[in-house]
Amino acid sequence: MILYTKEQLIEKMREIFKQGWHRSVKRTIDRRNDGAVGNTLETLLGIDENNLPIPNVQEWELKGQRAHTTSLITLKHSEPSPRAARIVPKILLPLYGWRHDQAGIKYPETEMSFRSTTSAKSFTSRGFKIIVDRSQTKLRFIFDSSQVDVAKPQIMEWLRTVEERVGLGPLDPEPYWGFKDLNYAIGEKIRNCFYVIAESNVDQGREYFHFRELHILNGFSFERFLSCLEDGTVFVDFDARTGHNHGTKFRIQQGSWSKLYSQVQRAI
């Protein structure tokens, strides 16, 4: 594997940016998850996913996103504790899930879904919320049936099935992420980042990217991360269905890097 200095890698990216449009390495177009932008650039650089070949420096992560999107960008996958309880497949999906909108079409009639983009600012329409519990030094995921939007018939019917399946009390066990573990997992992953923005175009069912901007992000702070959770800039995103758990992700709003990093510099 070729090793680059940070400056050499930036220059290599500059060359790729000047080449124009590049076909996405992903066959599907999923604007909910912008991994295709970064994956395509990694392929063009000839490097393994999330393995930037820069020696003798702290770890670097490559993040990419389409221009003009309102989609959140993934910071890190991290399943909640207690891990032995297998919270998502064993509790949230079977006991609090709902019929997948593609059940009987793309998936079997029995396909269930649990997708929840959850904030610490307010409850979701299904009564879920994140609590940044500084006294217990953990991030908690809670359910409060009194906060469910029962004005929506579909959600009211879902709540009735939850009551039948498990009752309307709090989650048991309550999912959480300990601050210490989360600081290590996320801080080590995204302490330094290259963030790339690309124009997107679809031709004959395949997506193409024209890379336009490169930003260098330094100075990640876990305290900043907690503050971003508290003010609703960072979300916890569950995305599971009966046939597959796509993983629980911490995601951030586009254009919010300065809240998370002390240094944000445009390099290209």
Backbone torsions as a table, in degrees:
resi	resn	phi	psi	omega
1	MET	NA	133.5	177.9
2	ILE	-74.3	135.1	176.0
3	LEU	-104.2	134.3	179.8
4	TYR	-113.1	151.8	161.9
5	THR	-76.0	165.2	178.0
6	LYS	-58.4	-40.0	-179.0
7	GLU	-66.4	-39.8	178.5
8	GLN	-65.4	-38.5	179.5
9	LEU	-67.2	-39.1	176.6
10	ILE	-62.8	-40.7	179.1
11	GLU	-65.7	-38.3	176.7
12	LYS	-63.1	-41.1	176.8
13	MET	-63.9	-39.2	179.4
14	ARG	-58.4	-41.3	178.3
15	GLU	-62.7	-43.9	-180.0
16	ILE	-64.1	-40.5	-179.9
17	PHE	-59.5	-37.0	-176.4
18	LYS	-75.3	-16.0	-175.4
19	GLN	-76.1	-13.7	178.1
20	GLY	95.1	-137.8	-171.3
21	TRP	-82.5	138.6	178.3
22	HIS	-129.4	137.3	-179.4
23	ARG	-72.0	136.5	178.6
24	SER	-62.2	144.4	176.0
25	VAL	-78.3	-11.7	178.6
26	LYS	-92.8	134.3	179.2
27	ARG	-79.2	-25.7	179.7
28	THR	-101.2	156.1	179.4
29	ILE	-112.1	106.2	-177.4
30	ASP	-121.5	95.7	-175.8
31	ARG	-76.3	-4.3	173.8
32	ARG	-77.3	-25.5	-178.6
33	ASN	-131.9	111.0	-172.2
34	ASP	-87.3	26.1	-179.8
35	GLY	-60.0	-23.9	-176.2
36	ALA	-62.9	-34.1	-178.5
37	VAL	-63.4	-52.2	179.8
38	GLY	-66.6	-40.4	179.9
39	ASN	-62.0	-38.8	179.8
40	THR	-66.9	-42.8	178.9
41	LEU	-65.6	-39.6	177.4
42	GLU	-59.4	-41.6	178.4
43	THR	-63.4	-42.9	179.2
44	LEU	-65.1	-30.6	177.5
45	LEU	-80.0	-12.9	-179.7
46	GLY	73.9	35.0	-177.7
47	ILE	-123.7	158.9	176.6
48	ASP	-71.7	154.7	179.9
49	GLU	-57.5	130.9	177.0
50	ASN	54.0	37.3	179.9
51	ASN	-138.1	66.0	-177.1
52	LEU	-65.5	127.9	-171.6
53	PRO	-84.9	63.0	178.6
54	ILE	-111.5	114.3	-177.6
55	PRO	-83.0	157.0	168.3
56	ASN	62.3	27.3	173.3
57	VAL	-137.4	168.7	175.2
58	GLN	-62.9	160.1	-177.9
59	GLU	-58.6	144.0	176.9
60	TRP	-121.0	146.7	178.4
61	GLU	-120.6	145.1	176.3
62	LEU	-107.5	123.1	176.9
63	LYS	-119.5	141.0	179.3
64	GLY	-135.6	152.4	-179.5
65	GLN	-154.1	149.7	175.6
66	ARG	-71.6	145.0	175.1
67	ALA	-68.6	152.3	174.0
68	HIS	64.3	19.9	179.3
69	THR	-95.5	152.3	173.2
70	THR	-102.2	3.4	-178.8
71	SER	-66.1	150.0	173.4
72	LEU	-76.7	156.4	177.1
73	ILE	-112.9	136.9	-175.8
74	THR	-75.0	129.6	174.3
75	LEU	-90.8	-47.6	-174.8
76	LYS	-164.3	140.8	169.0
77	HIS	-82.5	136.0	176.9
78	SER	-160.6	115.3	179.1
79	GLU	-77.9	147.4	-178.3
80	PRO	-74.2	157.7	171.0
81	SER	-90.4	161.8	-3.4
82	PRO	-72.4	126.7	-174.4
83	ARG	-60.4	-35.5	-177.4
84	ALA	-63.5	-23.2	-178.9
85	ALA	-78.8	-12.7	-177.8
86	ARG	47.9	62.5	-170.1
87	ILE	-50.1	-49.2	-174.0
88	VAL	-70.0	-56.6	-175.7
89	PRO	-74.1	-24.7	-174.4
90	LYS	-101.7	-20.6	-176.8
91	ILE	-122.5	-61.4	-173.8
92	LEU	-65.0	-46.1	-176.8
93	LEU	-69.2	-52.6	-177.2
94	PRO	-75.3	-29.7	-174.4
95	LEU	-99.1	-26.8	-177.6
96	TYR	-123.6	4.3	-179.3
97	GLY	-77.7	175.5	179.4
98	TRP	-140.1	166.1	-176.8
99	ARG	-61.0	129.4	178.9
100	HIS	-64.4	141.2	-177.6
101	ASP	-68.6	-11.8	176.0
102	GLN	-108.2	12.6	176.9
103	ALA	-63.6	131.7	-178.0
104	GLY	82.5	-5.0	179.2
105	ILE	-116.2	-73.1	178.0
106	LYS	-89.9	-30.4	-176.3
107	TYR	-121.2	169.5	177.6
108	PRO	-60.2	159.8	-179.3
109	GLU	-57.5	-27.8	-175.3
110	THR	-89.0	3.3	-175.7
111	GLU	-64.1	128.0	179.2
112	MET	-109.4	159.8	-178.7
113	SER	-133.9	145.2	167.0
114	PHE	-138.0	97.0	178.6
115	ARG	-121.6	120.7	-177.0
116	SER	-146.0	109.9	172.6
117	THR	-90.2	106.9	-163.0
118	THR	-116.5	136.6	-176.0
119	SER	-116.9	162.7	171.6
120	ALA	-89.8	-4.7	-177.2
121	LYS	-82.8	-34.9	-175.8
122	SER	-158.7	161.6	177.0
123	PHE	-74.3	148.8	170.4
124	THR	-73.4	171.3	179.6
125	SER	-65.3	-17.6	177.9
126	ARG	-100.5	10.3	171.8
127	GLY	86.8	20.5	179.0
128	PHE	-103.0	148.8	-179.0
129	LYS	-156.8	155.5	173.3
130	ILE	-99.3	137.9	174.5
131	ILE	-118.1	122.0	173.3
132	VAL	-87.9	95.6	-173.4
133	ASP	-94.9	93.9	-176.7
134	ARG	-72.5	-28.6	179.8
135	SER	-69.0	-35.9	177.9
136	GLN	-96.0	1.4	-179.2
137	THR	49.0	51.4	175.4
138	LYS	-154.5	157.9	175.5
139	LEU	-97.9	122.8	-174.8
140	ARG	-109.7	144.5	174.1
141	PHE	-111.9	117.6	-172.9
142	ILE	-120.9	161.1	174.0
143	PHE	-127.3	131.3	178.5
144	ASP	-132.2	107.2	-175.4
145	SER	-63.3	-24.1	-180.0
146	SER	-71.6	-13.6	-179.1
147	GLN	-98.8	2.5	179.9
148	VAL	-71.7	139.6	179.8
149	ASP	-80.4	84.1	-175.2
150	VAL	-76.3	-2.9	176.0
151	ALA	-71.3	-17.5	178.2
152	LYS	-93.4	115.8	-175.7
153	PRO	-54.6	-40.2	-178.1
154	GLN	-64.7	-39.3	-180.0
155	ILE	-75.0	-35.1	175.9
156	MET	-61.6	-41.2	178.1
157	GLU	-66.0	-40.2	176.4
158	TRP	-60.2	-43.5	-179.1
159	LEU	-62.3	-36.6	177.4
160	ARG	-62.1	-40.1	179.6
161	THR	-70.4	-33.3	176.3
162	VAL	-62.3	-43.3	179.3
163	GLU	-60.3	-39.0	179.2
164	GLU	-69.1	-37.8	-174.7
165	ARG	-78.0	-41.9	-170.8
166	VAL	-143.5	-9.1	-175.0
167	GLY	91.9	174.8	-174.5
168	LEU	-109.0	19.7	177.1
169	GLY	-79.6	-175.5	178.9
170	PRO	-67.8	161.7	177.4
171	LEU	-61.5	136.1	-178.9
172	ASP	-142.2	110.8	0.6
173	PRO	-74.6	155.5	-179.9
174	GLU	-79.0	125.5	178.3
175	PRO	-67.8	144.1	179.6
176	TYR	-157.2	165.3	171.7
177	TRP	-129.2	118.7	176.8
178	GLY	-67.9	139.0	-178.0
179	PHE	-56.4	-43.5	-175.6
180	LYS	-62.5	-48.0	179.6
181	ASP	-65.4	-40.6	-177.9
182	LEU	-67.6	-39.2	177.8
183	ASN	-60.5	-44.2	179.0
184	TYR	-65.6	-48.2	-175.2
185	ALA	-65.0	-46.4	-176.1
186	ILE	-82.9	-42.9	-178.3
187	GLY	-60.8	-42.2	178.7
188	GLU	-68.5	-30.6	-176.1
189	LYS	-75.9	-41.4	-170.2
190	ILE	-124.0	25.1	-177.2
191	ARG	-58.2	-39.3	176.1
192	ASN	-131.6	135.1	-175.7
193	CYS	-137.3	144.6	160.3
194	PHE	-97.2	125.2	179.8
195	TYR	-117.3	120.8	-174.0
196	VAL	-113.3	137.4	175.2
197	ILE	-115.1	134.0	-177.7
198	ALA	-131.1	141.6	168.2
199	GLU	-71.9	149.3	-177.9
200	SER	-123.6	141.1	175.9
201	ASN	-144.9	142.9	179.4
202	VAL	-112.7	127.3	179.6
203	ASP	-132.4	118.4	179.5
204	GLN	53.5	42.8	175.1
205	GLY	81.1	-0.8	177.5
206	ARG	-113.5	141.6	-178.5
207	GLU	-93.6	143.7	178.0
208	TYR	-126.5	148.4	-179.5
209	PHE	-122.3	139.6	169.2
210	HIS	-117.6	109.0	-175.8
211	PHE	-73.4	130.1	-171.9
212	ARG	-117.4	-38.6	-173.5
213	GLU	-134.7	144.2	171.7
214	LEU	-127.5	124.8	177.5
215	HIS	-117.2	140.7	177.7
216	ILE	-106.3	124.8	-175.6
217	LEU	-113.2	123.2	179.2
218	ASN	-131.5	158.0	172.1
219	GLY	81.6	42.3	175.1
220	PHE	-61.6	139.8	178.0
221	SER	-129.8	128.9	178.8
222	PHE	-66.2	-32.4	176.4
223	GLU	-64.7	-39.7	174.8
224	ARG	-62.6	-40.2	179.0
225	PHE	-60.6	-45.8	177.8
226	LEU	-62.5	-40.1	178.5
227	SER	-63.9	-37.0	178.0
228	CYS	-66.6	-35.2	173.9
229	LEU	-64.1	-46.2	-176.5
230	GLU	-64.4	-36.2	-177.2
231	ASP	-92.1	4.2	175.3
232	GLY	84.3	15.5	176.5
233	THR	-82.9	-34.5	177.4
234	VAL	-109.2	138.2	-178.3
235	PHE	-121.2	159.4	167.7
236	VAL	-104.6	125.7	-171.9
237	ASP	-118.7	107.8	173.5
238	PHE	-88.3	139.6	-178.1
239	ASP	-149.8	85.7	-176.4
240	ALA	-132.7	149.6	169.7
241	ARG	-137.0	171.4	-175.5
242	THR	-54.3	-43.1	-176.0
243	GLY	-82.5	-13.5	-174.9
244	HIS	-167.0	134.0	172.0
245	ASN	-98.1	113.0	-178.5
246	HIS	-77.2	-2.7	175.4
247	GLY	100.9	150.4	177.3
248	THR	-95.0	128.5	-170.4
249	LYS	-124.9	146.6	165.7
250	PHE	-95.2	126.2	-173.0
251	ARG	-132.4	152.1	-175.4
252	ILE	-126.0	151.2	177.0
253	GLN	-70.1	142.7	177.9
254	GLN	-62.0	144.0	177.6
255	GLY	81.2	12.1	-176.3
256	SER	-110.4	14.3	-174.1
257	TRP	-60.5	-33.2	-177.3
258	SER	-67.0	-17.6	175.3
259	LYS	-78.1	-23.9	-173.8
260	LEU	-101.4	-29.1	-176.4
261	TYR	-120.8	146.3	178.4
262	SER	-79.7	-20.7	179.7
263	GLN	-130.7	122.9	176.6
264	VAL	-130.6	113.0	-174.5
265	GLN	-126.9	131.3	175.1
266	ARG	-83.7	124.3	-177.8
267	ALA	-99.7	-30.1	177.4
268	ILE	-133.8	NA	NA
